[in-house]
């Protein structure tokens, strides 16, 4: 079964912070197979999109996702960094810690 790009985009958006809908829940609600959702998330990650696992809080993010967040915020001023963090359920201190670790 093929899904429209709009439906795929909407499902991926629901996986992003601050929604962080788990794939299992998204599958039940949208009627899309879990394997399809995992594939879409994987493809989006390969294209550089930040899509951490919903079941893991920010400290459970993969190194790849943390590094992507550090890169995305590198040129942001304090106000923009605060907005970025609010949208993703993060604290600026977490970004700073990840930046140091990188």
C-alpha positions as CSV (number, residue, x, y, z in Angstrom):
1,X,0.0,0.0,0.0
2,X,1.4,3.4,-0.9
3,X,1.0,6.4,1.3
4,X,0.9,10.0,0.2
5,X,3.9,12.2,0.9
6,X,1.5,14.4,3.0
7,X,0.5,11.4,5.2
8,X,4.1,10.4,5.6
9,X,5.1,13.9,6.5
10,X,2.3,14.2,9.1
11,X,3.3,10.9,10.7
12,X,6.9,11.9,10.9
13,X,5.9,15.2,12.4
14,X,4.1,13.4,15.2
15,X,7.3,11.5,16.0
16,X,9.1,14.8,16.6
17,X,9.3,16.7,19.9
18,X,7.3,18.0,21.6
19,X,4.8,15.4,20.4
20,X,7.2,12.4,20.7
21,X,4.5,9.9,19.8
22,X,5.9,6.4,20.1
23,X,5.8,4.3,17.0
24,X,3.6,1.6,18.5
25,X,1.0,4.2,19.5
26,X,1.2,6.0,16.2
27,X,0.7,2.7,14.4
28,X,-2.5,2.0,16.3
29,X,-3.8,5.6,15.8
30,X,-3.0,6.0,12.2
31,X,-3.4,2.4,10.9
32,X,0.1,2.3,9.5
33,X,2.3,-0.7,10.2
34,X,5.1,-0.3,12.7
35,X,7.7,-1.5,10.2
36,X,6.6,1.2,7.8
37,X,6.9,3.8,10.5
38,X,10.4,2.5,11.5
39,X,11.5,2.6,7.8
40,X,10.2,6.2,7.4
41,X,12.0,7.3,10.6
42,X,15.2,5.6,9.4
43,X,15.0,7.3,6.0
44,X,14.4,10.7,7.6
45,X,17.4,10.2,9.8
46,X,19.6,9.2,6.8
47,X,18.5,12.6,5.3
48,X,19.7,14.4,8.4
49,X,16.4,14.9,10.2
50,X,16.5,14.8,14.0
51,X,14.1,12.1,15.0
52,X,15.0,10.6,18.5
53,X,13.1,7.6,19.9
54,X,10.0,8.7,21.6
55,X,10.4,6.2,24.4
56,X,13.7,7.7,25.4
57,X,13.9,11.1,27.1
58,X,16.6,13.5,25.9
59,X,19.2,11.7,27.9
60,X,18.3,8.5,26.0
61,X,19.0,10.1,22.6
62,X,21.5,8.4,20.5
63,X,24.9,10.0,20.0
64,X,23.9,10.7,16.4
65,X,20.8,12.6,17.5
66,X,22.7,14.5,20.1
67,X,25.4,15.5,17.6
68,X,22.7,16.6,15.1
69,X,21.2,18.8,17.8
70,X,24.6,20.3,18.5
71,X,25.1,21.1,14.8
72,X,21.6,22.5,14.5
73,X,22.1,24.9,17.4
74,X,25.7,25.9,16.7
75,X,24.9,29.3,15.2
76,X,21.8,30.1,17.3
77,X,21.7,33.0,19.7
78,X,20.4,32.5,23.3
79,X,16.8,33.4,22.4
80,X,16.7,31.1,19.4
81,X,18.4,28.3,21.4
82,X,15.7,28.6,24.0
83,X,13.0,28.3,21.4
84,X,14.7,25.3,19.8
85,X,14.9,23.6,23.2
86,X,11.3,24.3,24.1
87,X,10.1,22.8,20.8
88,X,12.1,19.6,21.5
89,X,11.7,19.3,25.3
90,X,15.3,20.0,26.0
91,X,17.3,22.4,28.2
92,X,20.1,24.6,26.9
93,X,22.4,23.0,29.5
94,X,21.8,19.6,27.8
95,X,22.9,21.0,24.4
96,X,26.0,22.6,26.1
97,X,26.9,19.2,27.7
98,X,26.5,17.4,24.4
99,X,28.6,20.1,22.7
100,X,31.4,19.6,25.2
101,X,31.2,15.8,24.7
102,X,31.4,16.2,21.0
